[in-house]
Amino acid sequence: MEKQIFGQCLIVLMILLSSSQIQGKTCNGLGSVAMVGCPEATDWNMPNPPRPSEHCCTLVRVIGMDCICEVVTKEMAAAIDMKKLVSVAATCGRPLAPGSQCGSYQVPSA
């Protein structure tokens, strides 16, 4: 049941992404969906969070870090552990370049 719901959500998400790209738009706030889908991986209270869930990585790969970084405000960067978000991006196969900007956060140089 849980996998079926996840699959349906993923299909809807892909349709939204493809239709927004057809219309010439890119993110439409979908970065927030990924942030909500990966709370355990960016929580300040978890000293060494577990590997991001497959659900989290799917969101990161489908939505993309550009869209996720688009929604990172100064307030959000203070509320989550941005170093963990950078780690999640790399673990999920979408690494952020050292020195690049993710919202209001600058990714540390290597």
Gaussian input, Z-matrix of N, CA and C with variables (Angstrom, degrees):
# hf/3-21g

backbone

0 1
 N
 C     1     B1
 C     2     B2     1     A1
 N     3     B3     2     A2     1     D1
 C     4     B4     3     A3     2     D2
 C     5     B5     4     A4     3     D3
 N     6     B6     5     A5     4     D4
 C     7     B7     6     A6     5     D5
 C     8     B8     7     A7     6     D6
 N     9     B9     8     A8     7     D7
 C    10    B10     9     A9     8     D8
 C    11    B11    10    A10     9     D9
 N    12    B12    11    A11    10    D10
 C    13    B13    12    A12    11    D11
 C    14    B14    13    A13    12    D12
 N    15    B15    14    A14    13    D13
 C    16    B16    15    A15    14    D14
 C    17    B17    16    A16    15    D15
 N    18    B18    17    A17    16    D16
 C    19    B19    18    A18    17    D17
 C    20    B20    19    A19    18    D18
 N    21    B21    20    A20    19    D19
 C    22    B22    21    A21    20    D20
 C    23    B23    22    A22    21    D21
 N    24    B24    23    A23    22    D22
 C    25    B25    24    A24    23    D23
 C    26    B26    25    A25    24    D24
 N    27    B27    26    A26    25    D25
 C    28    B28    27    A27    26    D26
 C    29    B29    28    A28    27    D27
 N    30    B30    29    A29    28    D28
 C    31    B31    30    A30    29    D29
 C    32    B32    31    A31    30    D30
 N    33    B33    32    A32    31    D31
 C    34    B34    33    A33    32    D32
 C    35    B35    34    A34    33    D33
 N    36    B36    35    A35    34    D34
 C    37    B37    36    A36    35    D35
 C    38    B38    37    A37    36    D36
 N    39    B39    38    A38    37    D37
 C    40    B40    39    A39    38    D38
 C    41    B41    40    A40    39    D39
 N    42    B42    41    A41    40    D40
 C    43    B43    42    A42    41    D41
 C    44    B44    43    A43    42    D42
 N    45    B45    44    A44    43    D43
 C    46    B46    45    A45    44    D44
 C    47    B47    46    A46    45    D45
 N    48    B48    47    A47    46    D46
 C    49    B49    48    A48    47    D47
 C    50    B50    49    A49    48    D48
 N    51    B51    50    A50    49    D49
 C    52    B52    51    A51    50    D50
 C    53    B53    52    A52    51    D51
 N    54    B54    53    A53    52    D52
 C    55    B55    54    A54    53    D53
 C    56    B56    55    A55    54    D54
 N    57    B57    56    A56    55    D55
 C    58    B58    57    A57    56    D56
 C    59    B59    58    A58    57    D57
 N    60    B60    59    A59    58    D58
 C    61    B61    60    A60    59    D59
 C    62    B62    61    A61    60    D60
 N    63    B63    62    A62    61    D61
 C    64    B64    63    A63    62    D62
 C    65    B65    64    A64    63    D63
 N    66    B66    65    A65    64    D64
 C    67    B67    66    A66    65    D65
 C    68    B68    67    A67    66    D66
 N    69    B69    68    A68    67    D67
 C    70    B70    69    A69    68    D68
 C    71    B71    70    A70    69    D69
 N    72    B72    71    A71    70    D70
 C    73    B73    72    A72    71    D71
 C    74    B74    73    A73    72    D72
 N    75    B75    74    A74    73    D73
 C    76    B76    75    A75    74    D74
 C    77    B77    76    A76    75    D75
 N    78    B78    77    A77    76    D76
 C    79    B79    78    A78    77    D77
 C    80    B80    79    A79    78    D78
 N    81    B81    80    A80    79    D79
 C    82    B82    81    A81    80    D80
 C    83    B83    82    A82    81    D81
 N    84    B84    83    A83    82    D82
 C    85    B85    84    A84    83    D83
 C    86    B86    85    A85    84    D84
 N    87    B87    86    A86    85    D85
 C    88    B88    87    A87    86    D86
 C    89    B89    88    A88    87    D87
 N    90    B90    89    A89    88    D88
 C    91    B91    90    A90    89    D89
 C    92    B92    91    A91    90    D90
 N    93    B93    92    A92    91    D91
 C    94    B94    93    A93    92    D92
 C    95    B95    94    A94    93    D93
 N    96    B96    95    A95    94    D94
 C    97    B97    96    A96    95    D95
 C    98    B98    97    A97    96    D96
 N    99    B99    98    A98    97    D97
 C   100   B100    99    A99    98    D98
 C   101   B101   100   A100    99    D99
 N   102   B102   101   A101   100   D100
 C   103   B103   102   A102   101   D101
 C   104   B104   103   A103   102   D102
 N   105   B105   104   A104   103   D103
 C   106   B106   105   A105   104   D104
 C   107   B107   106   A106   105   D105
 N   108   B108   107   A107   106   D106
 C   109   B109   108   A108   107   D107
 C   110   B110   109   A109   108   D108
 N   111   B111   110   A110   109   D109
 C   112   B112   111   A111   110   D110
 C   113   B113   112   A112   111   D111
 N   114   B114   113   A113   112   D112
 C   115   B115   114   A114   113   D113
 C   116   B116   115   A115   114   D114
 N   117   B117   116   A116   115   D115
 C   118   B118   117   A117   116   D116
 C   119   B119   118   A118   117   D117
 N   120   B120   119   A119   118   D118
 C   121   B121   120   A120   119   D119
 C   122   B122   121   A121   120   D120
 N   123   B123   122   A122   121   D121
 C   124   B124   123   A123   122   D122
 C   125   B125   124   A124   123   D123
 N   126   B126   125   A125   124   D124
 C   127   B127   126   A126   125   D125
 C   128   B128   127   A127   126   D126
 N   129   B129   128   A128   127   D127
 C   130   B130   129   A129   128   D128
 C   131   B131   130   A130   129   D129
 N   132   B132   131   A131   130   D130
 C   133   B133   132   A132   131   D131
 C   134   B134   133   A133   132   D132
 N   135   B135   134   A134   133   D133
 C   136   B136   135   A135   134   D134
 C   137   B137   136   A136   135   D135
 N   138   B138   137   A137   136   D136
 C   139   B139   138   A138   137   D137
 C   140   B140   139   A139   138   D138
 N   141   B141   140   A140   139   D139
 C   142   B142   141   A141   140   D140
 C   143   B143   142   A142   141   D141
 N   144   B144   143   A143   142   D142
 C   145   B145   144   A144   143   D143
 C   146   B146   145   A145   144   D144
 N   147   B147   146   A146   145   D145
 C   148   B148   147   A147   146   D146
 C   149   B149   148   A148   147   D147
 N   150   B150   149   A149   148   D148
 C   151   B151   150   A150   149   D149
 C   152   B152   151   A151   150   D150
 N   153   B153   152   A152   151   D151
 C   154   B154   153   A153   152   D152
 C   155   B155   154   A154   153   D153
 N   156   B156   155   A155   154   D154
 C   157   B157   156   A156   155   D155
 C   158   B158   157   A157   156   D156
 N   159   B159   158   A158   157   D157
 C   160   B160   159   A159   158   D158
 C   161   B161   160   A160   159   D159
 N   162   B162   161   A161   160   D160
 C   163   B163   162   A162   161   D161
 C   164   B164   163   A163   162   D162
 N   165   B165   164   A164   163   D163
 C   166   B166   165   A165   164   D164
 C   167   B167   166   A166   165   D165
 N   168   B168   167   A167   166   D166
 C   169   B169   168   A168   167   D167
 C   170   B170   169   A169   168   D168
 N   171   B171   170   A170   169   D169
 C   172   B172   171   A171   170   D170
 C   173   B173   172   A172   171   D171
 N   174   B174   173   A173   172   D172
 C   175   B175   174   A174   173   D173
 C   176   B176   175   A175   174   D174
 N   177   B177   176   A176   175   D175
 C   178   B178   177   A177   176   D176
 C   179   B179   178   A178   177   D177
 N   180   B180   179   A179   178   D178
 C   181   B181   180   A180   179   D179
 C   182   B182   181   A181   180   D180
 N   183   B183   182   A182   181   D181
 C   184   B184   183   A183   182   D182
 C   185   B185   184   A184   183   D183
 N   186   B186   185   A185   184   D184
 C   187   B187   186   A186   185   D185
 C   188   B188   187   A187   186   D186
 N   189   B189   188   A188   187   D187
 C   190   B190   189   A189   188   D188
 C   191   B191   190   A190   189   D189
 N   192   B192   191   A191   190   D190
 C   193   B193   192   A192   191   D191
 C   194   B194   193   A193   192   D192
 N   195   B195   194   A194   193   D193
 C   196   B196   195   A195   194   D194
 C   197   B197   196   A196   195   D195
 N   198   B198   197   A197   196   D196
 C   199   B199   198   A198   197   D197
 C   200   B200   199   A199   198   D198
 N   201   B201   200   A200   199   D199
 C   202   B202   201   A201   200   D200
 C   203   B203   202   A202   201   D201
 N   204   B204   203   A203   202   D202
 C   205   B205   204   A204   203   D203
 C   206   B206   205   A205   204   D204
 N   207   B207   206   A206   205   D205
 C   208   B208   207   A207   206   D206
 C   209   B209   208   A208   207   D207
 N   210   B210   209   A209   208   D208
 C   211   B211   210   A210   209   D209
 C   212   B212   211   A211   210   D210
 N   213   B213   212   A212   211   D211
 C   214   B214   213   A213   212   D212
 C   215   B215   214   A214   213   D213
 N   216   B216   215   A215   214   D214
 C   217   B217   216   A216   215   D215
 C   218   B218   217   A217   216   D216
 N   219   B219   218   A218   217   D217
 C   220   B220   219   A219   218   D218
 C   221   B221   220   A220   219   D219
 N   222   B222   221   A221   220   D220
 C   223   B223   222   A222   221   D221
 C   224   B224   223   A223   222   D222
 N   225   B225   224   A224   223   D223
 C   226   B226   225   A225   224   D224
 C   227   B227   226   A226   225   D225
 N   228   B228   227   A227   226   D226
 C   229   B229   228   A228   227   D227
 C   230   B230   229   A229   228   D228
 N   231   B231   230   A230   229   D229
 C   232   B232   231   A231   230   D230
 C   233   B233   232   A232   231   D231
 N   234   B234   233   A233   232   D232
 C   235   B235   234   A234   233   D233
 C   236   B236   235   A235   234   D234
 N   237   B237   236   A236   235   D235
 C   238   B238   237   A237   236   D236
 C   239   B239   238   A238   237   D237
 N   240   B240   239   A239   238   D238
 C   241   B241   240   A240   239   D239
 C   242   B242   241   A241   240   D240
 N   243   B243   242   A242   241   D241
 C   244   B244   243   A243   242   D242
 C   245   B245   244   A244   243   D243
 N   246   B246   245   A245   244   D244
 C   247   B247   246   A246   245   D245
 C   248   B248   247   A247   246   D246
 N   249   B249   248   A248   247   D247
 C   250   B250   249   A249   248   D248
 C   251   B251   250   A250   249   D249
 N   252   B252   251   A251   250   D250
 C   253   B253   252   A252   251   D251
 C   254   B254   253   A253   252   D252
 N   255   B255   254   A254   253   D253
 C   256   B256   255   A255   254   D254
 C   257   B257   256   A256   255   D255
 N   258   B258   257   A257   256   D256
 C   259   B259   258   A258   257   D257
 C   260   B260   259   A259   258   D258
 N   261   B261   260   A260   259   D259
 C   262   B262   261   A261   260   D260
 C   263   B263   262   A262   261   D261
 N   264   B264   263   A263   262   D262
 C   265   B265   264   A264   263   D263
 C   266   B266   265   A265   264   D264
 N   267   B267   266   A266   265   D265
 C   268   B268   267   A267   266   D266
 C   269   B269   268   A268   267   D267
 N   270   B270   269   A269   268   D268
 C   271   B271   270   A270   269   D269
 C   272   B272   271   A271   270   D270
 N   273   B273   272   A272   271   D271
 C   274   B274   273   A273   272   D272
 C   275   B275   274   A274   273   D273
 N   276   B276   275   A275   274   D274
 C   277   B277   276   A276   275   D275
 C   278   B278   277   A277   276   D276
 N   279   B279   278   A278   277   D277
 C   280   B280   279   A279   278   D278
 C   281   B281   280   A280   279   D279
 N   282   B282   281   A281   280   D280
 C   283   B283   282   A282   281   D281
 C   284   B284   283   A283   282   D282
 N   285   B285   284   A284   283   D283
 C   286   B286   285   A285   284   D284
 C   287   B287   286   A286   285   D285
 N   288   B288   287   A287   286   D286
 C   289   B289   288   A288   287   D287
 C   290   B290   289   A289   288   D288
 N   291   B291   290   A290   289   D289
 C   292   B292   291   A291   290   D290
 C   293   B293   292   A292   291   D291
 N   294   B294   293   A293   292   D292
 C   295   B295   294   A294   293   D293
 C   296   B296   295   A295   294   D294
 N   297   B297   296   A296   295   D295
 C   298   B298   297   A297   296   D296
 C   299   B299   298   A298   297   D297
 N   300   B300   299   A299   298   D298
 C   301   B301   300   A300   299   D299
 C   302   B302   301   A301   300   D300
 N   303   B303   302   A302   301   D301
 C   304   B304   303   A303   302   D302
 C   305   B305   304   A304   303   D303
 N   306   B306   305   A305   304   D304
 C   307   B307   306   A306   305   D305
 C   308   B308   307   A307   306   D306
 N   309   B309   308   A308   307   D307
 C   310   B310   309   A309   308   D308
 C   311   B311   310   A310   309   D309
 N   312   B312   311   A311   310   D310
 C   313   B313   312   A312   311   D311
 C   314   B314   313   A313   312   D312
 N   315   B315   314   A314   313   D313
 C   316   B316   315   A315   314   D314
 C   317   B317   316   A316   315   D315
 N   318   B318   317   A317   316   D316
 C   319   B319   318   A318   317   D317
 C   320   B320   319   A319   318   D318
 N   321   B321   320   A320   319   D319
 C   322   B322   321   A321   320   D320
 C   323   B323   322   A322   321   D321
 N   324   B324   323   A323   322   D322
 C   325   B325   324   A324   323   D323
 C   326   B326   325   A325   324   D324
 N   327   B327   326   A326   325   D325
 C   328   B328   327   A327   326   D326
 C   329   B329   328   A328   327   D327

   B1=1.4532
   B2=1.5225
   B3=1.3526
   B4=1.4622
   B5=1.5301
   B6=1.3507
   B7=1.4647
   B8=1.5248
   B9=1.3212
   B10=1.4577
   B11=1.5295
   B12=1.3153
   B13=1.4655
   B14=1.5224
   B15=1.3390
   B16=1.4561
   B17=1.5257
   B18=1.3301
   B19=1.4632
   B20=1.5165
   B21=1.3191
   B22=1.4615
   B23=1.5245
   B24=1.3212
   B25=1.4747
   B26=1.5218
   B27=1.3222
   B28=1.4558
   B29=1.5275
   B30=1.3185
   B31=1.4682
   B32=1.5217
   B33=1.3207
   B34=1.4689
   B35=1.5255
   B36=1.3268
   B37=1.4564
   B38=1.5286
   B39=1.3259
   B40=1.4645
   B41=1.5231
   B42=1.3186
   B43=1.4655
   B44=1.5215
   B45=1.3278
   B46=1.4656
   B47=1.5185
   B48=1.3230
   B49=1.4586
   B50=1.5174
   B51=1.3252
   B52=1.4605
   B53=1.5160
   B54=1.3220
   B55=1.4622
   B56=1.5186
   B57=1.3331
   B58=1.4648
   B59=1.5201
   B60=1.3387
   B61=1.4553
   B62=1.5231
   B63=1.3202
   B64=1.4564
   B65=1.5177
   B66=1.3207
   B67=1.4530
   B68=1.5241
   B69=1.3228
   B70=1.4499
   B71=1.5176
   B72=1.3042
   B73=1.4611
   B74=1.5204
   B75=1.3109
   B76=1.4556
   B77=1.5177
   B78=1.3125
   B79=1.4598
   B80=1.5226
   B81=1.2891
   B82=1.4683
   B83=1.5230
   B84=1.3233
   B85=1.4607
   B86=1.5142
   B87=1.3423
   B88=1.4635
   B89=1.5251
   B90=1.3224
   B91=1.4631
   B92=1.5146
   B93=1.3220
   B94=1.4692
   B95=1.5172
   B96=1.3321
   B97=1.4707
   B98=1.5265
   B99=1.3210
   B100=1.4651
   B101=1.5203
   B102=1.3179
   B103=1.4614
   B104=1.5275
   B105=1.3101
   B106=1.4687
   B107=1.5265
   B108=1.3250
   B109=1.4596
   B110=1.5171
   B111=1.3337
   B112=1.4703
   B113=1.5284
   B114=1.3193
   B115=1.4681
   B116=1.5219
   B117=1.3249
   B118=1.4622
   B119=1.5236
   B120=1.3110
   B121=1.4600
   B122=1.5244
   B123=1.3209
   B124=1.4667
   B125=1.5281
   B126=1.3171
   B127=1.4630
   B128=1.5287
   B129=1.3207
   B130=1.4665
   B131=1.5266
   B132=1.3172
   B133=1.4620
   B134=1.5188
   B135=1.3041
   B136=1.4603
   B137=1.5238
   B138=1.3433
   B139=1.4651
   B140=1.5262
   B141=1.2825
   B142=1.4615
   B143=1.5170
   B144=1.3272
   B145=1.4609
   B146=1.5219
   B147=1.3093
   B148=1.4595
   B149=1.5244
   B150=1.2930
   B151=1.4685
   B152=1.5283
   B153=1.3458
   B154=1.4703
   B155=1.5288
   B156=1.3036
   B157=1.4646
   B158=1.5254
   B159=1.3155
   B160=1.4703
   B161=1.5238
   B162=1.3312
   B163=1.4729
   B164=1.5268
   B165=1.3221
   B166=1.4610
   B167=1.5296
   B168=1.3291
   B169=1.4679
   B170=1.5249
   B171=1.3169
   B172=1.4660
   B173=1.5212
   B174=1.3159
   B175=1.4696
   B176=1.5243
   B177=1.3269
   B178=1.4679
   B179=1.5287
   B180=1.3366
   B181=1.4677
   B182=1.5207
   B183=1.3222
   B184=1.4709
   B185=1.5277
   B186=1.3114
   B187=1.4657
   B188=1.5238
   B189=1.3244
   B190=1.4606
   B191=1.5181
   B192=1.3120
   B193=1.4617
   B194=1.5199
   B195=1.3282
   B196=1.4693
   B197=1.5229
   B198=1.3300
   B199=1.4683
   B200=1.5259
   B201=1.3231
   B202=1.4610
   B203=1.5272
   B204=1.3191
   B205=1.4722
   B206=1.5229
   B207=1.3142
   B208=1.4673
   B209=1.5295
   B210=1.3309
   B211=1.4679
   B212=1.5304
   B213=1.3410
   B214=1.4639
   B215=1.5292
   B216=1.3102
   B217=1.4628
   B218=1.5245
   B219=1.3045
   B220=1.4641
   B221=1.5334
   B222=1.3395
   B223=1.4697
   B224=1.5258
   B225=1.3401
   B226=1.4604
   B227=1.5233
   B228=1.3287
   B229=1.4646
   B230=1.5269
   B231=1.3257
   B232=1.4642
   B233=1.5280
   B234=1.3295
   B235=1.4628
   B236=1.5248
   B237=1.3307
   B238=1.4652
   B239=1.5261
   B240=1.3124
   B241=1.4590
   B242=1.5263
   B243=1.3234
   B244=1.4626
   B245=1.5237
   B246=1.3275
   B247=1.4668
   B248=1.5238
   B249=1.3319
   B250=1.4628
   B251=1.5220
   B252=1.3347
   B253=1.4677
   B254=1.5255
   B255=1.3326
   B256=1.4655
   B257=1.5290
   B258=1.3280
   B259=1.4623
   B260=1.5270
   B261=1.3288
   B262=1.4689
   B263=1.5285
   B264=1.3253
   B265=1.4639
   B266=1.5263
   B267=1.3221
   B268=1.4636
   B269=1.5253
   B270=1.3308
   B271=1.4645
   B272=1.5244
   B273=1.3189
   B274=1.4675
   B275=1.5342
   B276=1.3256
   B277=1.4588
   B278=1.5179
   B279=1.3227
   B280=1.4675
   B281=1.5348
   B282=1.3459
   B283=1.4640
   B284=1.5275
   B285=1.3149
   B286=1.4607
   B287=1.5235
   B288=1.3179
   B289=1.4616
   B290=1.5290
   B291=1.3329
   B292=1.4641
   B293=1.5319
   B294=1.3100
   B295=1.4586
   B296=1.5174
   B297=1.3537
   B298=1.4685
   B299=1.5244
   B300=1.2982
   B301=1.4581
   B302=1.5275
   B303=1.3099
   B304=1.4659
   B305=1.5135
   B306=1.3171
   B307=1.4530
   B308=1.5103
   B309=1.3139
   B310=1.4617
   B311=1.5315
   B312=1.3177
   B313=1.4682
   B314=1.5246
   B315=1.3169
   B316=1.4573
   B317=1.5191
   B318=1.3344
   B319=1.4586
   B320=1.5299
   B321=1.3435
   B322=1.4702
   B323=1.5265
   B324=1.3261
   B325=1.4668
   B326=1.5157
   B327=1.3094
   B328=1.4714
   B329=1.5020
   A1=110.21
   A2=115.77
   A3=120.28
   A4=110.89
   A5=116.67
   A6=120.59
   A7=110.78
   A8=116.91
   A9=121.07
   A10=110.16
   A11=117.31
   A12=121.19
   A13=109.75
   A14=117.15
   A15=120.66
   A16=110.00
   A17=117.06
   A18=121.29
   A19=112.01
   A20=116.54
   A21=120.34
   A22=111.03
   A23=116.84
   A24=120.41
   A25=110.51
   A26=116.48
   A27=120.76
   A28=110.98
   A29=117.34
   A30=121.15
   A31=110.38
   A32=117.17
   A33=120.68
   A34=109.99
   A35=116.99
   A36=121.42
   A37=110.86
   A38=117.47
   A39=120.97
   A40=111.17
   A41=116.98
   A42=120.62
   A43=109.99
   A44=116.42
   A45=120.04
   A46=111.29
   A47=116.13
   A48=119.66
   A49=111.55
   A50=116.94
   A51=119.19
   A52=111.32
   A53=118.40
   A54=119.99
   A55=110.93
   A56=118.07
   A57=119.10
   A58=110.38
   A59=118.22
   A60=120.55
   A61=110.60
   A62=117.39
   A63=121.33
   A64=109.85
   A65=117.02
   A66=121.62
   A67=111.88
   A68=118.68
   A69=121.76
   A70=113.87
   A71=117.76
   A72=121.62
   A73=107.48
   A74=115.82
   A75=116.76
   A76=113.83
   A77=118.28
   A78=120.10
   A79=115.41
   A80=117.74
   A81=121.14
   A82=113.05
   A83=117.67
   A84=120.95
   A85=114.85
   A86=118.47
   A87=120.24
   A88=112.87
   A89=117.38
   A90=119.72
   A91=111.74
   A92=116.31
   A93=120.63
   A94=111.14
   A95=116.81
   A96=121.13
   A97=109.37
   A98=116.40
   A99=120.05
   A100=111.17
   A101=117.32
   A102=120.07
   A103=110.63
   A104=116.78
   A105=120.89
   A106=110.14
   A107=117.33
   A108=121.56
   A109=115.00
   A110=117.67
   A111=121.03
   A112=113.00
   A113=119.51
   A114=118.67
   A115=114.00
   A116=117.32
   A117=119.79
   A118=111.73
   A119=117.33
   A120=120.91
   A121=113.39
   A122=118.30
   A123=120.49
   A124=112.62
   A125=117.03
   A126=122.45
   A127=111.34
   A128=116.46
   A129=122.23
   A130=111.49
   A131=117.74
   A132=122.09
   A133=113.89
   A134=117.51
   A135=120.55
   A136=108.48
   A137=117.58
   A138=119.63
   A139=112.84
   A140=117.45
   A141=122.09
   A142=107.93
   A143=116.12
   A144=117.65
   A145=111.13
   A146=116.15
   A147=119.51
   A148=109.62
   A149=115.89
   A150=120.34
   A151=107.03
   A152=117.68
   A153=119.09
   A154=110.61
   A155=115.82
   A156=120.07
   A157=109.77
   A158=116.08
   A159=120.34
   A160=109.80
   A161=116.06
   A162=121.17
   A163=109.89
   A164=116.83
   A165=122.10
   A166=110.01
   A167=117.70
   A168=120.84
   A169=111.80
   A170=117.28
   A171=119.47
   A172=110.04
   A173=116.66
   A174=120.05
   A175=111.05
   A176=117.07
   A177=121.15
   A178=110.23
   A179=117.18
   A180=120.40
   A181=112.34
   A182=117.38
   A183=120.58
   A184=111.21
   A185=116.89
   A186=120.52
   A187=110.74
   A188=117.25
   A189=121.40
   A190=112.43
   A191=114.27
   A192=119.76
   A193=112.54
   A194=118.39
   A195=119.43
   A196=110.17
   A197=116.22
   A198=120.28
   A199=111.48
   A200=116.42
   A201=119.58
   A202=109.33
   A203=116.49
   A204=120.11
   A205=111.69
   A206=116.71
   A207=120.68
   A208=111.93
   A209=117.34
   A210=120.29
   A211=113.40
   A212=117.28
   A213=119.96
   A214=109.54
   A215=114.96
   A216=121.60
   A217=108.98
   A218=116.16
   A219=120.81
   A220=110.25
   A221=116.13
   A222=121.34
   A223=111.05
   A224=116.79
   A225=119.74
   A226=110.19
   A227=116.90
   A228=120.53
   A229=111.05
   A230=117.22
   A231=120.92
   A232=111.47
   A233=117.12
   A234=121.48
   A235=113.10
   A236=117.40
   A237=120.43
   A238=108.86
   A239=115.87
   A240=120.83
   A241=107.74
   A242=116.64
   A243=121.14
   A244=112.17
   A245=118.07
   A246=119.88
   A247=109.72
   A248=115.67
   A249=119.48
   A250=110.84
   A251=117.58
   A252=120.32
   A253=110.13
   A254=117.22
   A255=121.44
   A256=109.59
   A257=116.70
   A258=121.52
   A259=111.47
   A260=116.84
   A261=121.32
   A262=109.60
   A263=116.68
   A264=120.68
   A265=110.55
   A266=116.88
   A267=121.10
   A268=111.38
   A269=116.85
   A270=121.23
   A271=111.45
   A272=116.21
   A273=121.12
   A274=112.47
   A275=117.45
   A276=120.54
   A277=115.10
   A278=117.65
   A279=121.97
   A280=109.66
   A281=116.87
   A282=119.27
   A283=112.58
   A284=114.93
   A285=121.61
   A286=108.05
   A287=116.68
   A288=121.02
   A289=110.47
   A290=117.32
   A291=119.73
   A292=110.05
   A293=115.82
   A294=121.17
   A295=114.36
   A296=116.91
   A297=119.72
   A298=110.34
   A299=115.49
   A300=122.05
   A301=108.95
   A302=116.43
   A303=121.89
   A304=105.76
   A305=115.97
   A306=120.50
   A307=109.42
   A308=116.16
   A309=120.59
   A310=111.95
   A311=117.32
   A312=122.44
   A313=110.22
   A314=116.77
   A315=120.23
   A316=108.82
   A317=115.70
   A318=121.37
   A319=107.56
   A320=117.46
   A321=119.57
   A322=111.88
   A323=115.34
   A324=120.44
   A325=109.11
   A326=114.83
   A327=120.06
   A328=112.78
   D1=-47.99
   D2=-178.85
   D3=-63.15
   D4=-41.56
   D5=178.85
   D6=-65.69
   D7=-35.85
   D8=179.81
   D9=-65.60
   D10=-43.82
   D11=178.89
   D12=-64.68
   D13=-43.67
   D14=178.36
   D15=-60.30
   D16=-43.86
   D17=179.07
   D18=-60.87
   D19=-42.07
   D20=178.69
   D21=-65.51
   D22=-41.61
   D23=177.79
   D24=-63.03
   D25=-40.18
   D26=179.87
   D27=-64.51
   D28=-40.68
   D29=177.96
   D30=-63.35
   D31=-45.80
   D32=178.32
   D33=-60.85
   D34=-42.42
   D35=179.61
   D36=-61.79
   D37=-43.50
   D38=179.07
   D39=-64.22
   D40=-39.44
   D41=177.82
   D42=-63.81
   D43=-44.20
   D44=178.08
   D45=-60.69
   D46=-43.36
   D47=-179.88
   D48=-64.68
   D49=-46.02
   D50=-178.01
   D51=-67.10
   D52=-39.20
   D53=-179.83
   D54=-69.70
   D55=-34.34
   D56=178.96
   D57=-70.90
   D58=-32.25
   D59=178.05
   D60=-71.97
   D61=-34.37
   D62=176.94
   D63=-63.59
   D64=-38.38
   D65=-179.07
   D66=-79.65
   D67=0.24
   D68=178.97
   D69=85.41
   D70=5.51
   D71=177.36
   D72=-95.82
   D73=164.53
   D74=-178.39
   D75=-114.80
   D76=-67.43
   D77=-168.08
   D78=-101.16
   D79=-41.32
   D80=-178.58
   D81=51.85
   D82=34.83
   D83=177.41
   D84=77.29
   D85=8.95
   D86=-178.16
   D87=-66.58
   D88=-17.33
   D89=176.85
   D90=-59.23
   D91=-31.73
   D92=178.20
   D93=-64.44
   D94=-33.59
   D95=178.80
   D96=-61.53
   D97=-44.02
   D98=179.77
   D99=-66.55
   D100=-40.06
   D101=179.95
   D102=-62.57
   D103=-39.66
   D104=178.36
   D105=-69.60
   D106=-31.99
   D107=-177.85
   D108=-80.41
   D109=-5.58
   D110=-177.65
   D111=-127.18
   D112=39.19
   D113=-173.55
   D114=-64.84
   D115=-36.45
   D116=-176.53
   D117=-67.71
   D118=-22.96
   D119=-176.07
   D120=-87.45
   D121=-13.05
   D122=-177.08
   D123=-123.65
   D124=11.05
   D125=-176.54
   D126=-74.21
   D127=127.05
   D128=176.92
   D129=-58.20
   D130=-32.87
   D131=-173.07
   D132=-76.23
   D133=-7.69
   D134=-179.86
   D135=-104.21
   D136=108.18
   D137=-175.72
   D138=-61.02
   D139=-44.66
   D140=177.27
   D141=-131.34
   D142=88.30
   D143=-175.89
   D144=-63.65
   D145=152.93
   D146=177.05
   D147=-65.54
   D148=165.64
   D149=174.52
   D150=-52.82
   D151=140.30
   D152=179.91
   D153=-55.46
   D154=144.72
   D155=179.44
   D156=-65.66
   D157=160.09
   D158=177.45
   D159=-61.44
   D160=-36.28
   D161=176.87
   D162=-59.51
   D163=-46.94
   D164=179.43
   D165=-60.86
   D166=-48.85
   D167=-179.03
   D168=-63.83
   D169=-36.38
   D170=177.03
   D171=-61.94
   D172=-44.19
   D173=177.60
   D174=-61.36
   D175=-44.36
   D176=179.91
   D177=-61.29
   D178=-43.69
   D179=-178.13
   D180=-70.88
   D181=-41.67
   D182=-177.16
   D183=-74.15
   D184=-46.14
   D185=-177.06
   D186=-77.87
   D187=-40.40
   D188=178.50
   D189=91.61
   D190=147.54
   D191=-177.93
   D192=-68.97
   D193=-27.73
   D194=176.90
   D195=-58.36
   D196=-45.44
   D197=-179.53
   D198=-70.67
   D199=-36.33
   D200=178.61
   D201=-66.13
   D202=-46.64
   D203=-179.39
   D204=-65.14
   D205=-27.25
   D206=179.37
   D207=-60.78
   D208=-29.84
   D209=-176.67
   D210=-96.06
   D211=-1.36
   D212=-178.65
   D213=-80.03
   D214=104.58
   D215=176.50
   D216=-91.63
   D217=173.01
   D218=176.62
   D219=-58.51
   D220=-41.68
   D221=-179.88
   D222=-65.28
   D223=-42.06
   D224=179.77
   D225=-67.19
   D226=-41.07
   D227=179.33
   D228=-61.27
   D229=-30.57
   D230=177.64
   D231=-78.67
   D232=-25.38
   D233=-176.09
   D234=-85.37
   D235=-24.00
   D236=-179.95
   D237=-118.88
   D238=167.27
   D239=177.74
   D240=-89.27
   D241=102.21
   D242=-175.93
   D243=-65.22
   D244=-30.45
   D245=176.69
   D246=-62.84
   D247=-37.36
   D248=177.56
   D249=-69.15
   D250=-36.56
   D251=177.18
   D252=-62.81
   D253=-41.73
   D254=177.12
   D255=-61.81
   D256=-40.72
   D257=178.17
   D258=-65.92
   D259=-41.50
   D260=177.72
   D261=-60.07
   D262=-44.57
   D263=179.90
   D264=-57.49
   D265=-46.36
   D266=-179.73
   D267=-66.10
   D268=-45.14
   D269=-179.38
   D270=-61.43
   D271=-34.70
   D272=-178.39
   D273=-87.33
   D274=5.31
   D275=175.70
   D276=86.96
   D277=15.30
   D278=178.60
   D279=-128.87
   D280=61.79
   D281=-174.93
   D282=-64.48
   D283=148.03
   D284=175.21
   D285=-93.48
   D286=136.91
   D287=-178.70
   D288=-67.58
   D289=137.20
   D290=175.85
   D291=-56.80
   D292=136.27
   D293=-179.19
   D294=85.56
   D295=-7.26
   D296=179.87
   D297=-78.44
   D298=168.50
   D299=-177.95
   D300=-104.79
   D301=133.67
   D302=172.64
   D303=-123.01
   D304=96.01
   D305=-173.13
   D306=63.17
   D307=-125.25
   D308=-179.83
   D309=-89.91
   D310=2.11
   D311=-175.58
   D312=-104.27
   D313=132.53
   D314=174.64
   D315=-96.61
   D316=125.44
   D317=179.55
   D318=-67.14
   D319=127.75
   D320=-178.26
   D321=-58.47
   D322=145.78
   D323=175.96
   D324=-68.55
   D325=150.83
   D326=-177.63
   D327=-67.52

